[in-house]
Amino acid sequence: MKNTGAGVEVLVDDSEQFLKILNEIPPLARIDDYTIEEVKINKKFNDFKILASSESEGIAFVPPDGFLCDDCLRELKDKKNLRNDYFFITCTNCGPRYTIIEKTPYDRDKTTMSDFEMCDFCKKEYTDPMNRRYHAQTVACKTCGPKLALYHNGKKIKGGIKETAELIKKGEIVAIKGIGGFHIACATRDCVVLRLRKVVKVRENKPFAVMVKNFNMLGKIADFNEVVKKLLTSNERPIVILKKLNKNSLTSVSKLDTIGVMLPYTGLHYLLFDYLDEPIIMTSSNQPESPITTRLEEQFVQYILDNDRRIVNPLDDSVIKVIAKKKLFIRRSRGFVPGAIKIADVRGVNKQILALGAEMMNTFCIYREGNAILSGHIGNTRNMRTFEYSKKIINKFLNFTKTKPEVLISDLHPEYNTSKYARELSEKLNIPLIKVQHHNAHVYSAAAEHELDDFAGIACDGLGYGTDGKIWGGEVFHNNERIGSLEEHVMLGGDSSVKNPPKMLIGILMKFLDENEVKKIMIKLKYYKHNEINLLHNQYKENFNCLKTTSMGRVLDAASALLGICDKRTYDGEPAMMLESSSGEPYYLKPVIKKEDRWILKTTPVFEYLIENIDKDKERLAATVQYYIAKGLFEIAEKYKKPIVFSGGCAYNRLMTGYLVGKGVYLNEKVPAGDGGISFGQVAYFLRNGYGI
């Protein structure tokens, strides 16, 4: 057997052994397809060997990172084992892969493990075909492998994992180097989290993820079922968003009724919890909108637990939310990336493609030979540091996969950095550039997953540039045709209304209330003073800096503000997420749909209803808004008698998505429904339409 640039070659002289190889693959292995070829050999084989790797033409796959397997976990806890308490214990079945690889194919000398020369003990295991560390490229031990070092204010101090745990218990904030980058770890006590938010992360309200030791500890803070349990213990070990047992618990960590939770997935994590008996915050170490950090000098806290294994391909933790028993990726990264996703080339395009995705929650996607290979979460490419980082990762992926793009795809928005870069690359490489509308890419991402060639698609999110130059965000498509949308509303002050939902609310209320009525509502809610409302009213009347939008996100933001739930957005989606978190059972409200140049779901009636019933149960009113929109958009989509898909950032809303799943609507299950799946949708759109290229 040997690695090649295009996969694995196996030579066997026994058909039963071949079937065994296919059926008993290691935990981190994956077989997408295989071919069988008969060759003449002059001898019988009586042993197993892994030959030196070779490079060949064809797509090269880089393996994702893995969890700590049960065998290594047993050895970690075994006092008699040489690797007892060794934080970097791994074997063929577990450990880092993608984050340490510098060049394909995946061999030790092409990874950062080449910095560590194996001792005799490790070398013996590495060369023994009967040992599970046979050709385990990460094989190491306390003698020859990576070492830990604890720092305080830039100076190395005595201590390791135990001392780090003690610091956390005392309320200190510690940066800990993990597989794909540094985490910030600390206790979940209010005073510690408040300091974390104000001093370290500048994250006023955004929820943090926590790590728990086991399911006993998890059961004290969140509700979970077998579906969730399977996800948490899967090879990929993602963060899973769960309902809190008590909505009012851990509010400093998450003001929502949910909390992101993960289990230990490295030796270091398990060893840390030998000294901890409470959940701890474990969040990516980076400043807002910047990539996850990988080096000691990039840390911004007093205490740092570092190690000397280099990380060459940074990667955040993956994040998943389960709605109606469906798995939705919020972030597809560690454990999944850079695993390929099969996608049908239904028009026989047969091109190598690079799709650059959207601006926020950015990922890019490489397509060749029926495989879509998505990057991990990159972040907001409006941030120039993040954008420059994305370009470096793009070049790495192109080299890893030996891809030479023949087609480039970007978002339709002309001012995205990704769109500008696509234009630059198109000219430089002299290859075609295709621009795909944001929401069309959303629905195609879900349709391609379910191999739908003729479908209706609902796309709902915050903002996306429309083909008419307006801001879209609540759309219904029949394949490429926009057949419906939410009612247009005014964004007072343009983008400023995104951060200030009361501005969006005023723009909606002005449609059916006079200035004095709007003024009374705003003053009662303590959002604006008399003179401020006068200015905003004049702005509305004069149509100064007033953009029109069909955005679902802005409607939910305005409803959240009207109900007094959330009046300021400190992170993406906050008002809408708070609305979801504050929802109960809905009141019945029949959707109002009008036929204009397309089908329009009127949302003004929702706000009329809220004003008329403002003294009723706020949780029921909150739910009414979300169910009204989900029902209305479904009624438009079902007019076309086609399979229906639902995608976009609002697909993470458990009320709307729960309703639509109950109606048989398809969701994204392999790529993020939010903007992290746009690049995949861009590829899917092109493969179906082709443009004659």
N, C-alpha and C positions, 0 to 999 in steps of 0.2 A: 504494500500500500504506500502511496505517496501523495502529498499535496501538489497540485499544479495551480497555475494562475487561473484556471477555469473550473476548478473543483477538485475532487478526490478520485484517484484511479486505484482500483483494487483488482488484484490478480489472484484468482482462486482456482483450485483444481477439483472442487467438490461442490455440486449444486446445492446440497443441503447447507453447507457452510455459507454459501452466498445468500441464501434465504435467511439464515440466522443473522447475518450482517445487516440485512434490510430490516428485520423485525426487532432487533435488539440493539438499537443505536443508543449511544450515551445520552445523558440528559440534555446536554447543550448542542447536540447534533440535530440536523434537520435535513431531510431528503425532499427536495422539490421535484426532481425527476432523475431518471437514470437511463442509460443505454447499456445493452449487453452485446458484447462482441466476442466471438470465438477466436482464440489464438492457439497456435501450436506451441506446446511446451514439451521439453524432453525429459522432465523429471517430476516426481511427486513432491509436494511440499509437506514438510513435517514440523514447521515452525511458523511464527508470525514475525514479520519485519516491517518497520516503517523506513522507507528509503528516503534519501535526500530529496528535498522538494525541487520542483522544476517549474519554470515559467512557460506559459503557452498562450496562444491567442484565445480570445473569449473573455467573458465577464468574470472578474475575480470577486468572490464574496469574502467580506471581513466578518468574523464571528462577533456577536454581541457579548457583553460582559455577563457573567453568571453569579448566582448566589453561592453561599457556602453550603456544600452538600452535607448530607447526614454523616457520611463516613469521616469527613474532615472535622465535623463538629464533635463527633465522638473522640477523635484523636486530640482535639483541642482541650477536652476536659479530662483526658486520661493522664494521670500523673506519671505513668511509666513510659509514655510516648515521648520521643525526642522533640516533637512539635507541640507538646503541651504548653498552653498559654502563649503560643506564637501567633501574633496578630495577623500575619500574612500567610497562614496555612491555606493551601489550595491543592488541587489535583487536576487530572484530566477532565473531570466532570464539573469543575467549578472554578471561579475566580475571574479576574479581569482578562479581557481580550481586546476589544476595540480601543479602549482608552490607552493601551500601552503599545499599540502596533504603529510602527513607523513606515513599514513597506510590506506589500504582499509578495508571496504567500506568508501565512502566519507561521513563522518559525522564531525560535528564541533570539537568534542573532538579528532579527528584524524588529525586535521589540525593545522596550526600555529595560527588560530583564537581562539584556546583554551586558548591562553595567555590573551584574553580579555573577562572579564565577562560581559554579557549583562546587561544593565540597565533595569529598569522596562518597559520603553517605547519600547525598542527593543524586550524584552522578550514577551511582549504582542503581537507584530506583528508576532514574530516567532512562537507563539502557536495558532494563529488565522487562521483557515482553509480558511477564506474568504479574507485573506490578501495576496498580492503577495510576501510578505517576509515570508510566512509560510514555516518553515524549510529551509530558506535560510541560509546556513552555514556561510556566510560572513556578516550577518546582523550586523550593527554597526552604531554608530552616533558620533557626536562630544564629547558627554559625556563619552561614554564607549569604543570607538573604537581606532584604531591607530592614532597616533599624528605625526605631522610634526616637524622637527627641522632643522634650518639653521646653517651651520658651516663655519667658516673662519679659515684656517690654524689649524684645529683640535679643535678649541674652539667654543662652541655654542654661537651664536649671536642672537639678536632680529630680527625676520622677518619670512616670510613664502613664499607663492606663489607670492604675489605682489612684494616683495623685490627681489625674484629670477628673475622675469621678468625684473625688473629695472637693475639688474646686467647684464643680457643678452643684453639689449639695450645699455648698456655702453661699451660693448665689452668684458665682462668677460666670462670665460669658467666655466660652472657649471656642476657638477655631480648630476643627479637627480634619485632617486630610483623609479623604475617603478614596473610593475607586475612581470617580470621574471628576473630582474637585474637592474643595474644602466645604465642610458644613460649619454652620454656627450652632453650637449646642449650649443649652442652658436649662435651668429648672422652669417649670410652668407657673411658679408663684407670681402673683400680680406685680409685685414690686420689681421682680427681675425682668418680666416681659415688658413692663413700661420702660425700663431702662434700655432694653434691647431695641424697642421701637424708636425712642427719642435719640439715643446716642449712636446706635450701630447701624440700623437698617433704614432709618428714616421712612418707616412704613407705619403710617398713623393707625390704620385699621385693618390692613390686609391680613387674612388668616395665616397662621404658621402651621406647618405640619409637625406632628409629634411622632416619636418612636416609642413603642412599648416593648417590654421584655417578652411577653407571651399573651395568649388569649385570656388568661386570668386577669392580667392587668388591663387588657383592652376592655373586658366585660364590665369594668368599673366606670368607664367613661363613655362608651359608645355601644350602639346596637349593631349586631352583625348576624348574618345567616351563613348557610353553607356556600352560597355563591361567593360571598365576600371572603369567607375563610379560604376557599380555593384560590382566589386571586392573591390574597396576602401571603400564601405559602407557595405560590407558583415560582418557577425558576427565575422570573423577572423581578420579583419582590417589589411591586410598585407601591406608591402611596395610594390609598383608597379613601375616597370621601365618604364618611359615614355619618348617620344621624346620631347626635349626642343623646345619651340617656336623659340628661337634663339640659334643656335649652339654655338655662341660666348658669351652667357650669363652664369653667374655663373660658369665660367671656373675654379675658385679656388676650387669650390665644386666638380665639375666633368668636366674633360677635354673632355669627350665623348660628343656625340650629344644627350645623354640621361641623365636622372636624376631619382634617386629613391625617391618616394614620398609616404607619408602616412598621413592619417587624424588622429585627436585625437581619442583615444579609452578608456581613463580613465577620471574620474572626474578631476584629477590633470591637465591633458592636456587641457581640456576645460577652466578651471580656469586660466591657464597660458596665454591662448590666449585672455582672457578678457583685458590683458594689453599689448598685442603684435599685431602689424599690418603688420608684415612681416614674411615670412617663416623662420624657424630656423633649424639649423643642429640638428639632433637627432640620434646619433650613439651609438652603444654598448660601454660601458665603460670597455675596456680591452686592455692590451698591445698585440702587434702582436702575433698571433698564440696561445694565451692563452684564457681560457674560460671567458665568461662574468662574471663580478664581482657582488657580492650581499651584501657586507658588507661595512660599513663606513670606516673601517681601510684599505680597499683595494684601496681606491680612491687615485688619484694622481694629483688632481687639488686643487686650494686654496679654492674654494667655493663648498659646498655640501649641497643639500637639501635631508635630510634623513627622514625615518619614522621608527617606531618601530615594523612593521609587518615583521616577519622573512620570507625569501625566502628559501625554502628547496630544490626546484628543479629548478635550473636556466634555463632560456630559452630566446633565442634571438628572435627578430622579424622575421616573415616569409617574404620572398622576391619572387615576381612573375614577370615574363616578358610575355607579350602577343605578339605573332607572328602569323600573318594570322588568327586572332581571336581564336587562341589556347592558353590556359593558361599553362605556363611552370614554375614549381617551380625551383627557383635557391636555395632557402633555405626553407625547410618545418619545421617550428617550432611553435612559439606561435599561438594559435588559432586552430591549426590542430593536434598538438602532445599532448597526445599520442593516438589520434583517430585511430582505427583499420581500415585496408583496407582488404576487402574480396579478397581472392586469391584461385583459384581452386587447389585442390590436385588431379591432373588428373591421377596419377599412384597409388593412394591409399596408400601413404607413411605412413600417420597417425602417425607422430612423432612430438615431441616438439623440436623445432630447435632454435639455436642461431647463427645468422650470424653476423660476426664482421666487415664487410665492408672493405673499402679501407683505405689509409693512410690520404690523404687530404680530406677536406670537409666531414670528417667522420661522419657516423651514424651507428648504429647497428640495427638489426631487430630480433624480437622474433616472431616465428610462432607457433601457436597451434590452432587446431579445426577450420581451415579455415580462420583464422585471422592473418594478418601480422601487427605487431605493431612496428612502427619505432620510434627510439629516435629522439629528436631534433638535430639540428646542433651541433656537438661537436668541429669540427675544425681539425687542423693538428696534428695527433697523433705522428708525429715525435718529437714534443715538449713533453718532459717528463711530464711536469705539466698537459698538456692537456690529455696525455695518462692515467695518474693516475686518473684524473677526470673522464675519460670515463669508467674506471673500476668500480668506485663508482656508476655511473649512471646505468651501466649494472646490478649490484647487486640490485639496487632499482627496476628496471623494472622487474627483475625476481621475486622479492618479491611481487610487486604490482599485477602481473599477475599469481602468484602462479605457475610459470613455472620451471620445472626441465629438462634442456636440455638433449635430447637423441642423438642429432647430433650437431656437431659444423661445421661451414663453414667459411673459410677465403679466402683472395686473394691468388693467386698463388705466388706472390712475397715473397721470403723467408725472406727478411730483414725488412719488415714492422713490426712495433711493434704489430700491430693487429694480424699478422700471427704468430709471436712468442708467443703471449699470447694465441692464439688458440691452439698451440701445447702444451703449459703448461697446459691449462684447459683440453685438451683431455686426457693427461696422468693422471692428478689429478682425473678426473671424470670417467676415463676409458670408454670413449665413442668415436665413430668414428669421425675423422676429414676429411672433404672434402675440397679440394682446387679448386676454380673456377677461370678461367682466367678472368682478369679484363674486357675486352671488350665483352666477351661472357655474363658476368653478366649484362653489360649495355643493350645489345639487349634483353636479357630475361626480364629485368625489364619492358621494353615497351611492349613486346609480352604478358606478363602475364596480364598487365592492360587491354589489348584488347582481352584476352582469345584466343590467337592464339597458336595453337599446332604445326603448320608446317609453317614456315615463312622464309623470308630472312631478315637479319638485317645489318644495317650500323651503325658502332660505330666509332665516331671520337672525339678525345680529345688530351691531351698533351702527356702523357706517361703511358704505362702499360706493365707489364712483360708478355712476350709471352711464349707459350708452347715450343718454340725453344730456349728460353733463351735470345732472342733479345728484343729490345724495340719497342713495337707496338704503334699504335695511329691513324691509318686510315684504318679500317678493314671492310670487308664484310663477313657475315656468311650465311650459310644455316643451320639453327638450330645450331648444335654444330660445324659444319665443317667450317673452314676458307677457303673461296672460292675466296677471292680477297683482295687486299690491295693497298695502295699507293706505289709508287716506294720508295725503300730504299735510304736514304741519310745519309751522315756522320755527326755525331755530333762532331765537333772538340773540343777536351778538355772534352768530355763527358758532365756531368751535367753543366759545366761552360757555355756551349752554350745556355742553357735554359735562363740564366740571361743576356746573351750577344748575341742577335740575329745576329749581324754581323758575329760572328764565324760560326753560322749555314749557313749564306748566302755564306761565302767563301767555305764551304764544298760542296755546291750545284754548285756554279759557276765553281769550279775546274773541274767539269765533262765535261764542253764544252768550257772553255776558258783557254788560257795559263796564266802563272804566271804574265806576264806584263799586260795583259788585266785586270786581276783581280785586280792587284795593282792600275791601273788607276782608276777603279771604286771605290775602297775603299778610295783612297786618295781624289777623287772628293767629296765623301760623308763625308769626314773628320772623318772616323772611325778609321783608323790605319795609322801609318807611314811606310816608306819603310822597315826598319829593322824588325818591328813587323810582317808585311805581309810575309817577308822572313821566319821568324820562323814558322808562321802558315802554310806556304806552305810546308816546310820541314816536319812538323808534319803530314800533309796530305799524303805526299809521303811515309813516313816511317810507316804510319798507327799506330802512337803512341797515345795512349789514344783517339782513334777514335771509337766511338760506332756507329753502324748502326741502323737506326730507320725508321719506316713507319709513324711516328707521323704527324698527321694533324696540330697540334699546332705549330710544328717546321717549317713546310712549310709556314704557315701563318705569323709566326714571321719573317722568312727570307724575305718574300715578303714585309712586313711592313718596314723592314730595307732598302731594295733596293729602295723602293719608297720614302724614307726619312721621313716616318711617325712616326716610333718609333724604336729606336735602343737600348733601355734598358728596361728590365722587372723589375719594382719595386713592382708589385703585380701579382698574378696568372692570366694569360690570357691577360695582358695589351697590348702587341704588336698586337695580333689578334683582340682585341676589338677596338683598335685605327684604325686598318685597316677597320673593319666594319663601324666604325663611320665616316670614310673618304671616303665612297663609293658612287658612283653615278650610272649611267646606264652602263652596261658592253658592251665591244666590243665582237664580236662573235669570239670564239676560239673553234674549234672542239676537244673534248677529244681524247687523244691517249691512246688506251688500247691494251695491249699485253698479249698473253697467254703463261705463263711459267708453273711452278708447280701449279700456281693459276693465276687468272686474275690480271694484274697489271695496275693501272692507272698511266701513266707516268706523273710526275710533272716537270721534266726538261724542256719540251716544254713551260711551262708557263714562266719560267725564261728566256728562249731564246726569247720569245715574248716580255717580259718586257724590256729586253736589247735593242732589235731592235726598240721598240716604246717608249723608256724612255722619249722622249720629248713631248709625247701626254698628254692628260688630265689625271692627276694623280688619280682623283676620279673614272674615268672610268676604268683605269688600275687596281685599287684596287678591284673594283667590278668584273672584268674579272677573277681574280684569284679565287675568292670564287665561282662564278658560274661555272667555269671550273671544279672544284673539285666536286661540288654537282652533276653536270650533269654526270660526269664520273663514280662516285660511283653508281649513280642511274642506269646507263646503265649496270653495272656489276650485280647489285642486280636483275634487272628485267629479266635477262636471265633465272632465275629459275621459273618464272611464279607463284610466291607465294606472299601473302601479305607481304609488306615491312615495317619494323620499322626503326626508326632513333633515336639514343640515344648517350649520351656522352656530354662532356662540350661544344663541337662545335654546339650542337643542339640549343644553345642560340643565334647563329648567325642568324640574321633576313633574310639575303640574301639567305644563303644555305637552312635554314629551310623553308623560304617562297617558294622557288623553289620546294622543296620536298613535302611540303603539297599540292601544286598545282598539283603534280603527284599522289596524293592519299596515300602518305606515312603516317604511324601512328607515333605519338609521345607519350612521357610520359606526362600524365596529372594529375596523382595522387601523384607521387613521383618525386624527382628531376631527370632531365636528366643527370646531372653531377654526381660526385662521391658520392653525398648525397643519390643517389638511388641505389648504388652498393649493399648494404646489402639486399635490397628488391630483386634485381636481382639474388643474390646468392641463396636466398630462392626459387625463381621461377625456377631457373636452377635445383636445387635439387628435387623439387616437380615433375618436368617433367621427370627427368632421374632416380632418386631413388637409383641407384647403388645397388639394391637388398637388401638394409638395411631394 
